[in-house]
Amino acid sequence: MRLLLVTDAWEPQVNGVVTTLVELVREMRTAGHIVEVVHPGYFKTRPCPGYAGIDLAVRPKKELKRLMRLSQPDSVHIATEGPLGWAARSICIEQGWQFTTAYHTRFPEILKAALKLPLSLGYALFKHFHKHSSGVMVPTLGVQALLEEKGFKNLKSWTHGVDVDLFQYAEKAGTHSALAHLPKPVGIFVGRVSYEKNIETFLQMPFHGSKVVCGVGPLANDLQARYPGVTWLGLLSRPDLAKIYAAADVFVFPSRNETFGLVMLEAMACGTPVAAFPVDGPTEVLTQRSGEVLGGVLQHDLAQASKLALLIPRAQARARAMDFSWKQACQLFLSNLVPARVFGKK
C-alpha cells in the first residue's frame, strides 16, 4: 500500500514523536509498503516560538496540496497538529479524502504551562482539529479515556515500540567517559528540557548519587544555571545515548503529562530500571495486563521510587521492554488506517 504521512515533526528534530515516526516508516518500508513523508524540509520554515530546534512550515497549503495530489495515496495519515497538519486536514476535507490522525502530545497541558492558556480552550482547539479524522490513534488506554471524556470521537489504540538492537542490554551498569567521574548511583533523565517534562522535580529531589540530564530545549539555559551540580550532556547521537542509558543505574522520569514516554522503553531495553509517577504513560509502559509492574517503580514520591528502582533486576527491565516490538506496533498502525478514496468534492 502507498501511505502519505504528513508531519510537522521530522529529522533533524530530536524528540519522541520523531523517533516514533522514523521507526514506523522504517518498519513499514521493510514490510514492503511505500511511505511518502511530507515534512517541514519541503517548505520555507521559521523557528517555533519558544522551542529552539523545531522549525515549522510557513504557509504550506498550496505546495502541500500539489504534493498530495501527485502522491495519489491509498491512505493519508496526519501525524501532528502543526501548520502542516492543519493544512493537510483542510485539503483532505476539501477534496473529500478520508484520513487518520494521531494524538502524540498533550499540547493543551504544554500551552497551559508555556502560555497560561486554559486547558478547556486547548482541548477545544485540538478536539476541533481531530473532528473529521476517521481514526485518532492514541498510545495508551489512559489517554483514550481522557479524550473520550473530552468528547473526542473515533479513537483507536496504537502502542509504540523500541529498537532492542540499538538499545542493547547491559547486565550491569557499564562505564562511559562522560559519567566515569560521577559518584554512584547515577540517575538520568533523557528528553526535551521543556515545560511539560516537569524536570525540576528530578533536579530538586534528594538523591544519594549523581544526576544527569541528556537533552536540549527552551528551559535548558535557565536550569543549567540554577542546578550546576547536575551533569548536563546536551544532545547526543542515538548510538551514544544507548551507551549512556546502559551506564546509568536508574532512569528517572518526572513527567506527569506524557502520552507514552518512549525514552523509558529505551532505558529499559538497556537494562536500566525506571522510576516514575503512577500516571498514564509510565503506567502503560511498566504495567503488564496482569497488573504487575515490571522494570521499574511507580510512586507519588519520586525520590523513594528512584531508591527502590535501584533494587530492580536489570534483566526484568529488559524483559518488559521486549514486550514492545515495532513489528507489532506497525501492524496495529496499518489496521487503523482508512482508504483515502474520494467520496465528495474533487
N, C-alpha and C positions, 0 to 999 in steps of 0.2 A: 504494500500500500504506500501511497505518497502522502506524507504529512507536511503541512505547513505550520511551523512553530514560530509564533511571534512573541518576542520577549524584549523587555527593557533591560533585563539583567543577563549579561553575557561577558565572556572574556574580553578584555583583561580585568574586569571587575573580579573581586575575590570575596565571595560570601556563600552561604549555604544554598541559596537559590541557584546561583551559577553552577556550583558543584553538582547539585541535583540534576539540572538540565543537561549539563555536559555528559554526565554518566548515563542519563536516559537516552540521549541521542546516540552515544556510542553503542549502547546495548541494542537499540533499535536497528542501527545500521549493521551490526554484527548478525542480527536475525534476518537480514535481507530487505529491510524496509528502506524506502527513500525518505529522507528527512531534510527539508529545506528550512534553515533557521534565518529568520529576519530579525536583525538586532540593530542597536544604535550605530554600529560601524558603517552601515549603508547610508547614513544620513548626516547632515550637519548637526552638531551637538553643542550642548553647553553644560557646564557642571551643575549637578543637582545642588540647590541651596542647602548649605549646612552639612553636605555629605561629600567631602573631597574624595576623588577617585571614582565617583559614579557620574557618568555623562549621560544626558538624556537627549533624545532626538528632538529637533526643533521643527515644528510644523511638518510632520512627516506624511500627512494623509495622501497627498497627490501621488508621491513616489511609491508609497506603500500600496496604494490601490493598483498601480501599474504592476508591481511585483506580484501581488496576489492574483491578478488576472492571468499573468504569464505562467504562474505555477500550476494552475488547474489541479488543485489538490483533491485527494479523496476525503481528507479530514483537515480541519483547522483547529489548532489549539492556541489560545491566547493565555500566555503564562503569567503575565504581570499586569498591574493596574496603572502603569505609567503612560506617557504620551503615545507610545506605540500600541499599548494595549487599548487605550481609548479610541485611537484611530482605527485599529483593526476591528474593534467592536462595531464602530459606526459603519464601516464599509460592509461588514457581513450583514448587518441589518438592512442596509440599503440594497444590497444585492440579493437578499433573500437566502443567504447561506446560513446553515446551522454551524455552530461552533461550541467548543468546550472551553472552560477557563479553570484556573486553579487559585486556591487561597493559600499562598505560601507564607505570607507575613501578616501579622496582626497590626496593620497600619493604623487603625483607629487609636490603638494604645501608643504608637510612636508619635502620631500627630498630637495626642494629648500631652505627652512628655516634652516634645520639642516646641510645640506652638500653642499649647494650652487649649487646643480645640476640644470641645466637649465630646465625650465618647458617642453620645447619641447622634451628633452630626456626622462624625466619622463613619459610624456604621450605616447611617442612612445613605451616605455617598457611595460606599462600597456595595451596599445592597443594590443600589441603582445600577452600578457597573455590571454586576453579575446577573441582573434581572433576566436578560434574554439568553443566557447561557443554557445550552441543553444538558450540561453536566458540570457542576462546580466541584472540582476534585479537592478533597481536604485530607491532610495527612494523619489525623487522629480522630478517634471517636469523641474525644473531649471538644475539639474544635467543631466537629459536626454538630454536637449537641448545642454548643454556644450559638452557632449560626442559625440552627433551626429555631432557637428561642428568639433570635433577632428577625426572623421571618424570611430567611434565605430559602430558595427553592432549588430543586434538582441537585441536591448534594450527593456526591459519590466518594466512597472511600478510596484513597490512594496512598499506600505507605511508601517509604523510601528504602534505599539500600546503602551498602557500604562496600568499598573496594578492599576486600580482605587480602588481596595480593599486594597492593601498595602498602597498606597498613598491616605490617607483619607482626606476628605475635612474639613478645619477649617474655620468657618465663620469669625473669627477674628484671626490675627496672635497670636499664642499661646506662651507659655513660654517653655524654655529649659534651663537646668542648664548651658550649655556651652555658652549661649547667654544672660543670665539674667543680667549680669553686664554691658552690652553694651548699649550706648545711642541709642535711636530710631531715625529714622527708621533703620532697618537692611537690608543691601543689600548683597546677597550671590552669589557666583559662585560655581558650582559643576562640576568637570571634571578633566581630567588629566592635571597636571601642566606641559605642554609641549609646544613645539614650535608653533604648529598650532593653539593654542587656543587664542592667542592674549591677554593674561591675563593682561599684563601691561596697556592696555588701561583702564581696570576696576580699576586697582590699582592706576593709576595716576589721574583719572578723579575727579573733585570736587564732593563731596557728603556730605550732611549735617547730616549724621548719622554714622553708623559703617559698615565696610566692612569685610566680612567673606569668606574664601576660604576653600572648602572641596575637598580634592583630593591629590594625590601624582604624582610624575613624575620627569623627568630629570632636570627641572628648579626649583624645589621646594626649595632646599637649598639656591640657589642664591637669589631668590625672597624673601624668608623669611628674609634673612639678610638685604636686601635693603628696605623692607617695614615692619618694626617691629610694626607699628601701626595697621596693619591688623591682624585679628584673623585667625590663621591657624589651622584647625581642623584635617587635615590629612585624612586618610582613615576611613570611617565609615561603619558599617553594614547597610544593606538596611532598616531595621526597624527604626534604629536610624536616618538614613538620612531622612526618611519620616517625622520624628518629627522636624528635623532641617528645612526642607522645610516649614512645617506648622508654624514654629515660625518666619519665615522671612517676611519682608514687601514687598520685591521686589527681583526677581531673575534677575541678570544682566548677559547677555550672550554676551561677546565681540568678539566671533569668527566670522571671515569673510569667512572661508573656510569649513563650516560644510555641510556634505551631508544631515543631518537631524537635529539632536540635541534632542535626547530622553530626556535629563535632563530637557529641557524646559517643556515637557509634564508632567514629574513627579512633577515639581514645581506647574504647573497649576492645576494638579489634587488635590493638597493640598490647592488650592485657592490662591496661590502666583502668582501675575501677573509678566509678563516678560518684560524686556527692552532689545532691541537688535537692531542691524543694519538691514536695509532693504535688506538683502542678501538672498540667496537661502533657506537655511534650516529654519531660523526663519520665512521667508515669507510663506513657506509651512505650518508650524505649526500654525501660527497665522491668516492666511487669509482664510476666507470662499470662497466658489465658487462664491458668490455674489460680492466678492472683499472687503468685510468689514473685518477689523482687529479686532479680539476679543481676550481678555485675556492678552493683553499687548500693548506695543507701539513700533513701528518700526521707528527709526530716525537715520540720519547720525551723529547726536550729541548724544552720548551715555549717557552723563550726563543729558541732557534735557529729553531724553527718560526715564531715571530712575526716574526723578522727576515726570513726567506725569504718569508713570505706577503706582505710589503710589495712584493715584486717580481712578484707575480701580477697579470696584467692584470684590471682590474675587469670588462671585458666577459666574461672567462672565468667569473668568479664568477656573473654574471647568467645566462649561458647554462646553467650547471649547475642553478641554481635553477629555470629554466624547464622542466626535466625533471620537476618535481613539481607536478602540477596537482590542484586539488581535485575537478575533474570525474572524473579517473581514480581518485582516492582514494575518492570516493563510490561509483563503480561497483564497485570492489573490495569495499567495505564491504557493499553490497547483496548481492553474490554470496555473502558469508559468512553472511548471516542465515538463520535457520531458521523454519519456521512455528511459531507458539505454540499449535498445536492441542491441545486437551485429549485426553489419551490415558489418563488414570487417574482419580484421585480429583478430585472437583469441589468 
